[in-house]
């Protein structure tokens, strides 16, 4: 018979993540939280300092910040 697939995406998300990779994910999430908080405060922030605090490479911080800024720009109301 035919196998019933209730959630075709489950196997994508159920894969085990190595402790090293999980550490990288946790650090990126920490950085993202700090970045969004800094952005929402309206005050200036130092991306390099946030990256250092979150323990991620500055280049990774730049990539994340650029991606997030593009997303935020979509939702800005016209002046």
Backbone as a printed PyTorch tensor [residue, N CA C, xyz], in Angstrom:
tensor([[[ 0.8150, -1.1890,  0.0000],
         [ 0.0000,  0.0000,  0.0000],
         [ 0.8530,  1.2450,  0.0000]],

        [[ 0.1490,  2.3230, -0.0290],
         [ 0.7890,  3.6330, -0.0630],
         [ 1.0300,  4.1370,  1.3590]],

        [[ 2.2140,  4.6870,  1.5980],
         [ 2.5530,  5.2090,  2.9160],
         [ 1.9360,  6.5990,  3.0740]],

        [[ 1.2210,  6.8020,  4.1630],
         [ 0.5990,  8.0850,  4.4480],
         [ 1.6270,  8.9930,  5.1200]],

        [[ 1.8650, 10.1480,  4.5260],
         [ 2.8140, 11.1110,  5.0820],
         [ 2.0130, 12.2580,  5.6880]],

        [[ 2.0430, 12.3440,  7.0190],
         [ 1.2690, 13.3920,  7.6870],
         [ 2.0080, 14.7210,  7.7390]],

        [[ 3.3240, 14.6680,  7.7910],
         [ 4.1150, 15.8890,  7.8160],
         [ 5.3670, 15.6770,  6.9750]],

        [[ 5.3250, 16.0680,  5.7120],
         [ 6.4550, 15.8040,  4.8190],
         [ 7.7340, 16.5450,  5.2100]],

        [[ 7.6310, 17.5760,  6.0370],
         [ 8.8070, 18.3550,  6.4170],
         [ 9.4260, 17.8980,  7.7340]],

        [[ 8.7910, 16.9800,  8.4240],
         [ 9.2600, 16.5520,  9.7440],
         [10.6970, 16.0530,  9.7120]],

        [[11.0460, 15.2730,  8.7080],
         [12.4020, 14.7110,  8.6930],
         [13.4620, 15.7840,  8.4980]],

        [[13.1140, 16.9040,  7.8920],
         [14.0680, 18.0010,  7.7300],
         [14.4300, 18.5790,  9.0940]],

        [[13.4230, 18.7340,  9.9510],
         [13.6290, 19.3930, 11.2290],
         [13.9810, 18.4460, 12.3640]],

        [[13.8370, 17.1610, 12.1540],
         [14.1190, 16.1870, 13.2000],
         [15.5730, 15.7230, 13.2200]],

        [[16.3800, 16.2030, 12.2970],
         [17.7660, 15.7680, 12.2400],
         [18.5250, 16.2680, 13.4650]],

        [[19.3610, 15.4050, 13.9940],
         [20.1680, 15.7720, 15.1600],
         [21.2040, 16.8160, 14.7530]],

        [[21.4550, 17.7430, 15.6490],
         [22.4320, 18.7980, 15.4130],
         [23.6110, 18.5440, 16.3420]],

        [[24.8110, 18.6400, 15.7890],
         [26.0040, 18.4200, 16.6100],
         [26.0890, 19.5130, 17.6780]],

        [[26.7180, 19.2080, 18.8030],
         [26.8700, 20.2290, 19.8590],
         [27.5720, 21.4900, 19.3470]],

        [[28.5500, 21.3070, 18.4540],
         [29.2700, 22.4540, 17.8950],
         [28.3250, 23.3320, 17.0800]],

        [[27.5460, 22.6870, 16.2100],
         [26.5960, 23.4230, 15.3720],
         [25.5300, 24.0900, 16.2380]],

        [[25.0650, 23.3850, 17.2820],
         [24.0590, 23.9620, 18.1790],
         [24.6170, 25.1990, 18.8720]],

        [[25.8970, 25.1620, 19.2180],
         [26.5470, 26.3270, 19.8270],
         [26.5490, 27.5180, 18.8890]],

        [[26.8060, 27.2620, 17.6020],
         [26.7910, 28.3280, 16.6010],
         [25.3860, 28.8990, 16.4410]],

        [[24.3990, 28.0230, 16.4310],
         [23.0040, 28.4520, 16.3070],
         [22.6090, 29.2920, 17.5170]],

        [[22.9810, 28.8380, 18.7050],
         [22.6600, 29.5730, 19.9300],
         [23.3060, 30.9580, 19.9230]],

        [[24.5660, 31.0340, 19.4830],
         [25.2680, 32.3170, 19.4270],
         [24.6060, 33.2510, 18.4160]],

        [[24.2120, 32.7140, 17.2570],
         [23.5360, 33.5310, 16.2420],
         [22.1930, 34.0290, 16.7670]],

        [[21.4690, 33.1860, 17.4780],
         [20.1930, 33.6020, 18.0680],
         [20.4030, 34.6690, 19.1350]],

        [[21.4610, 34.5200, 19.9250],
         [21.7920, 35.5190, 20.9430],
         [22.0710, 36.8610, 20.2640]],

        [[22.8700, 36.8210, 19.1990],
         [23.1870, 38.0370, 18.4490],
         [21.9230, 38.6570, 17.8680]],

        [[21.0780, 37.8340, 17.2890],
         [19.8450, 38.3310, 16.6830],
         [18.9760, 39.0430, 17.7180]],

        [[18.8510, 38.4640, 18.8940],
         [18.0820, 39.1040, 19.9610],
         [18.6680, 40.4500, 20.3540]],

        [[19.9920, 40.4970, 20.4600],
         [20.6660, 41.7440, 20.8160],
         [20.4990, 42.7840, 19.7140]],

        [[20.6070, 42.3490, 18.4670],
         [20.4790, 43.2560, 17.3310],
         [19.0770, 43.8560, 17.2640]],

        [[18.0670, 43.0270, 17.3900],
         [16.6840, 43.5090, 17.3280],
         [16.4060, 44.4560, 18.4940]],

        [[16.8930, 44.1100, 19.6710],
         [16.7110, 44.9690, 20.8410],
         [17.3760, 46.3290, 20.6220]],

        [[18.5980, 46.3080, 20.1120],
         [19.3170, 47.5550, 19.8410],
         [18.5930, 48.3720, 18.7740]],

        [[18.1400, 47.7100, 17.7350],
         [17.4160, 48.3910, 16.6540],
         [16.1340, 49.0270, 17.1890]],

        [[15.3860, 48.2800, 17.9820],
         [14.1130, 48.7720, 18.5070],
         [14.2830, 49.9150, 19.4980]],

        [[15.4400, 49.9890, 20.1460],
         [15.6840, 51.0670, 21.1090],
         [15.8460, 52.4050, 20.3970]],

        [[16.1990, 52.3450, 19.1120],
         [16.3930, 53.5700, 18.3440],
         [17.7460, 54.2160, 18.5740]],

        [[18.5340, 53.6560, 19.4650],
         [19.8550, 54.2090, 19.7450],
         [20.8880, 53.5800, 18.8170]],

        [[22.0030, 54.2950, 18.6370],
         [23.0730, 53.7460, 17.8090],
         [23.7190, 52.5720, 18.5340]],

        [[24.2260, 51.6350, 17.7590],
         [24.9010, 50.4720, 18.3380],
         [26.0870, 50.1190, 17.4660]],

        [[27.0320, 49.4290, 18.0680],
         [28.2460, 49.0060, 17.3820],
         [28.0990, 47.5270, 17.0270]],

        [[27.9750, 47.2440, 15.7540],
         [27.7750, 45.8760, 15.2850],
         [28.9300, 44.9680, 15.7070]],

        [[30.1260, 45.5100, 15.6470],
         [31.3120, 44.7260, 16.0350],
         [31.2390, 44.3490, 17.5210]],

        [[30.7740, 45.2780, 18.3460],
         [30.6430, 45.0190, 19.7820],
         [29.5610, 43.9670, 20.0510]],

        [[28.4310, 44.0640, 19.3470],
         [27.3670, 43.0690, 19.5090],
         [27.8620, 41.6840, 19.1000]],

        [[28.6040, 41.6260, 17.9990],
         [29.1480, 40.3460, 17.5300],
         [30.0880, 39.7600, 18.5810]],

        [[30.9270, 40.6140, 19.1440],
         [31.8680, 40.1550, 20.1720],
         [31.1170, 39.6180, 21.3890]],

        [[30.0970, 40.3660, 21.8460],
         [29.3040, 39.9330, 23.0080],
         [28.6070, 38.5990, 22.7530]],

        [[28.1000, 38.4210, 21.5320],
         [27.3720, 37.1900, 21.1890],
         [28.3150, 36.0520, 20.8200]],

        [[29.6080, 36.3790, 20.6990],
         [30.6270, 35.3870, 20.3500],
         [30.4110, 34.7860, 18.9670]],

        [[30.1410, 35.6830, 17.9960],
         [30.0620, 35.2480, 16.6020],
         [31.0480, 36.0770, 15.7880]],

        [[31.5150, 35.5530, 14.6510],
         [32.4200, 36.3260, 13.8000],
         [31.7310, 37.5990, 13.2890]],

        [[32.5150, 38.6660, 13.1760],
         [31.9760, 39.9440, 12.7000],
         [31.3340, 39.7880, 11.3200]],

        [[31.9510, 38.9830, 10.4550],
         [31.4140, 38.7800,  9.1040],
         [30.0200, 38.1480,  9.1640]],

        [[29.8350, 37.2180, 10.0760],
         [28.5250, 36.5890, 10.2580],
         [27.5270, 37.6250, 10.7560]],

        [[27.9620, 38.4660, 11.6810],
         [27.0990, 39.5320, 12.2050],
         [26.6640, 40.4660, 11.0810]],

        [[27.5940, 40.8110, 10.1930],
         [27.2620, 41.6790,  9.0620],
         [26.2170, 41.0260,  8.1640]],

        [[26.3890, 39.7470,  7.8740],
         [25.4340, 39.0330,  7.0190],
         [24.0460, 39.0150,  7.6480]],

        [[23.9830, 38.6990,  8.9330],
         [22.6960, 38.6500,  9.6270],
         [22.0620, 40.0360,  9.6430]],

        [[22.8490, 41.0580,  9.9830],
         [22.3280, 42.4250, 10.0690],
         [21.8020, 42.9010,  8.7190]],

        [[22.5140, 42.6000,  7.6470],
         [22.0690, 42.9920,  6.3050],
         [20.7570, 42.3110,  5.9620]],

        [[20.6670, 41.0300,  6.2480],
         [19.4470, 40.2690,  5.9680],
         [18.2640, 40.8310,  6.7620]],

        [[18.4780, 41.0900,  8.0370],
         [17.4120, 41.6080,  8.8930],
         [16.9930, 43.0010,  8.4360]],

        [[17.9580, 43.8470,  8.0750],
         [17.6220, 45.2030,  7.6350],
         [16.7570, 45.1670,  6.3830]],

        [[17.0560, 44.2610,  5.4590],
         [16.2280, 44.1250,  4.2540],
         [14.8070, 43.7440,  4.6250]],

        [[14.6550, 42.8450,  5.5890],
         [13.3200, 42.4270,  6.0390],
         [12.5910, 43.5870,  6.7090]],

        [[13.3060, 44.3210,  7.5630],
         [12.6790, 45.4430,  8.2610],
         [12.2590, 46.5410,  7.2900]],

        [[13.0700, 46.7620,  6.2580],
         [12.7500, 47.7950,  5.2670],
         [11.4270, 47.5160,  4.5690]],

        [[11.0730, 46.2630,  4.4290],
         [ 9.8000, 45.9030,  3.7950],
         [ 8.6030, 46.4240,  4.5800]],

        [[ 8.7820, 46.5300,  5.8990],
         [ 7.6570, 46.8740,  6.7650],
         [ 7.6540, 48.3230,  7.2240]],

        [[ 8.6130, 49.0990,  6.7450],
         [ 8.6380, 50.5140,  7.1060],
         [ 7.5170, 51.2370,  6.3760]],

        [[ 6.8300, 52.0700,  7.1010],
         [ 5.7610, 52.8500,  6.4710],
         [ 6.3730, 54.0100,  5.7070]],

        [[ 5.7860, 54.3510,  4.5660],
         [ 6.2840, 55.5200,  3.8270],
         [ 6.1270, 56.7780,  4.6810]],

        [[ 7.0890, 57.6550,  4.5910],
         [ 7.0490, 58.9080,  5.3750],
         [ 6.1090, 59.9040,  4.7540]]])
